[in-house]
C-alpha cells in the first residue's frame, strides 16, 4: 500500500474529479481514496482509465456507507461501487463508520454482521484487503470477539491537533496499518505559528510539514486537493526528515481537535 494517496472527500464528481485523479497519477501518486458516500466514484474510475496506467499499478480504496451496513446490504453495496468505478475489484474496502446511522450520531450496531460480509468480500477477491475507518480502541477490541480476519487498516482523523497517540500505538501493536485523513486540518490550522516556524527551518511549506509528520509516525496519509499545484506539492515530502525535537514540538500541539464526527460514543 503506498504511503501517500489522493483523498477525494467533497471533490465534485465529473471533470473536477477526473482531472484531480489524472494530475495525481502523473505526479507519482499510486493510491486513490474514495467512498460511496462521496458521490464521486464514477469520476475516480474515469480518471484512472484516462491516466493510461495499468489497473494493477494503482491502489484503490473505497468504503461501505453507514446505511449500507448489514450482511446482505454490504454485499450489494460493493457491487454498486464496482459499477460506478468501472472496476471488478478494489485494493482496500473499508467500513466507513462504526455505526449504521446515516447521521453518525446514534449508535446502531451492525458491526458483527457487516464484518462477516466484509470477510466474504475479501475471500471472494473483490477486495484485496478489508479494514475499518473511524474505529476506536473499544471498537477494535470488540472485533476480536467475532473476526476471522482482522482489519488490515484503520483510517481515522489524525494531525498534530488530534494526535491520537494511544490509538496509533494500539494499531501498531495489533498489526493494523494506521491511515490518516484530514492530515492538513481542512486548512483550519495550517498557518499555526509552530508549523510555520518548522516549515521555515526546512524550507518546506506548512502542508509538507504536516504530511511529513504523519509519515514519520508510521501513517499512510491521504491529503485531499483538486488543484494541480497543491497535488504536486503534497507528494514532494520524501527529500527531508523532521528531527526528533521538531516531531516533539508538533506532537505537543495536540488539543483533541476533531474536524469530523467523534466516534467515541458510538457504542
N, C-alpha and C positions, 0 to 999 in steps of 0.2 A: 504494500500500500504506500503510495507516495506520501511524503511528509508535509506537503503543502498542496492545497487544491483551491479551486474556484467555488466560493459559496454563491448561491443564487437566490437566497431569500429576498422576496419582494422585487426581483428583477422581472420586468414585464415579458410575457410570452411574445413570440413573434420576432421581428427584426432585431430588437434590442438584445434579446437573449441569444439569438443566433450569432450576432456579431461578437458578443462578450465571450462565448464559448470558443469561437474561432480565434479571437485575439489571444485568449489564454493558452490554447493549444500551440499556437505559433510561438508564444513566449516561453514555452517549455513546460507548462502545467501538464500533468497527466491524470489528475484527479478532478472530477466534476461532481459536486454535491447538489442534489436537488431533492424534491419531495412532492408527493401528490398534492399536498396542501398548498404548495407554492403556485400551482397552476401554470407551470412553465416547462413541464416535461417534454412537450412537443418541440419547443424551441431548443431545448438542450439536445434532443435527438437530431434535429435538423443541423444544428451547429456541428455535431460530431460527424455526421455524414458529409457535410460540406468541407470539413477540415482536410479530407484526403488521407487521414491516418487510419491504420487498421484498427478494427474494434479491440483486438487484444492488447493494443498499446495504451488503451485508456481505461482508467479505473472509474467506474460509475457507481455512485451511491444514490439510492432513493429511499423513501420512508413510507411506512404504513401510518395513515392518519388515525386519530383517536376514534372517530365514528366508524371506522372500518375494522376495529378490533373485534375479536371473536374468531373462532376457528374457521368457519366457512367464509365469513366476510373477508378475512385476511387472504385466503386462497384466491378469492375473486379479485381482491384489490391489486395484487401484484400483476395479475394478467392485464388489468386495466392500465397499469403503469407501463407494461411492455408495449401495449398498443399505442400509447402516446409517445413513448420514447422511440418506438420502431426497433426494439431490441428483443432478443429471446432469452437473455439473462442479464443480471446485474452483478457487479463485483461485491456489493455490500447492500443488504436490506436491513433497515433499522425500524424498530418500533419507536414512533416519534415522541410519545409521552407515556408515562406510567398510569394513564387513566383513559377510559373510553369516552370521557366527557369532551364534547367538541369545544367547549369554552376553557377547558383546562382548569376549572375551578373545583368542581365536585369530584370526589374520589369514587370513580366507578371502576371496580377492579375486575378486569377480564384478562389479567396478565398471564395466568397459567394456560388457559385455553388458547390464547393468542400465541404464546410461545411454542405450544405444541404444533401449531400451524407453521410457525417460522422454521421449526426443525424439519418439517415435511418439505418446505420450500428449499431448505438447504440440501436435504438428501436427494431431492429431485434434480439438483443442478441449476435451478432457476436463479439461485443466489449462491455465489462462490463463498460468501461468508454472511453471517447474520449477527445482529447486535441490537443495541438499545440506544436511546437518546433521553437525556434528562432524568436518568435513574440515579437515585441517591444510594448511599451505602445500605440503608434499610431495604430498598427495593432489590438490590443485588444480593443481599443476604437471603431475602425471601426466595429468590430464584433458585438457590441451592437446594431447596426442598423439592423442586419438580423438574429441573432441567436434566436432559441427557447431554446436550451440547451447551456449554457456557457461552455467553455473548463474546464475540471477538473484539467488539468496540463499544465504548460508551461515549457518546457525543454530548457535550454539555457546554454551557456558557462558561468561559474561562478567560480571564485577563487580569492584569495586576490589581484591579479594583474589585475583582471577585476571584481571589486566589484560593481556590478550593483544594488546599494542600492535603487535607485528610482524605478526601475522595480520590485525588490524584494518587496518593501513596497506596490506598486500598486497591485501586485498579492495577497498579504496577505489581503489587504483591499477589494478585489473583490472576495475572496473565491476561488482563483486559486492556487493550490499547485505548489510551485516553485521547480524545479528539476535541479540539477547542473551536466552538463557534462564537461569533461576536468578538473575535480577538482584538478588533480595533474599536471596541466600545461604541459602535454606531457613530463614531466621531465625537461622542459627548465628552470624552476625557483625553482626546488625542493631543490637545495642546497643554496638558498638565505641565507644570513647571519642571518637575523632576524628569519627566520623559524628554522634555525639550533640552534640558541640560545634558542628559546622557546622549541624546542624538547628536548634539554639537560635538561632544567628545569623540565620537566615532565617525563623524562626517556622514551620517545617515539621516534619513527622515524619521519623524516620530513614529510613523506607521511601521517602518522597518525595524525599529527598536522593539515595538510591541510584539511583532511577529517572531523576531529572533528570541525574545524572552520565552514565548510559548515553546519554540523548538528546543531550547536548552533545558526545558523541564520535561522533555521526552514526549511532547504532544505532537499530534498531527494538527495542523491549523488550516482553516478554510476562510480566508478573508473574502468578503463579497465586494465586487465592483463591476460596473458596466462601462467604465471609462478605460480606454486603451492604455493611457499613460500610467494610470494607477495599477492596473492589472500587471503591467510590466515592472513597475516599481516594487510591488508586493512580493514578487518572486526573487528579487535581487537581494537575497539575505544570506547567501552562502559564502561570502568573501570576508566575513568578520565574525568574531565571537565576543560576547559580552563577558567581561571579567567578573569574578566572583563577587566583588564588592558592589558592582552595578546590578547584578542579579538580586542581591540582598536589598539594595535600595528600592528596586521595583517591587520585590516581594512585600516590602513594608508599606506599599500604597493600598493594601487591601482595606476595603471598607464595606465588604459584603454587598456591593452594589449590583443589583440584578436589573438588567435591561429587558428581561423577558419574564414569563411566568415563573413563580417559585414552586418547584415540585415537592418541597419538603413536607407539606401537609397532605399530599396525595397518598393516603394510606392503602 
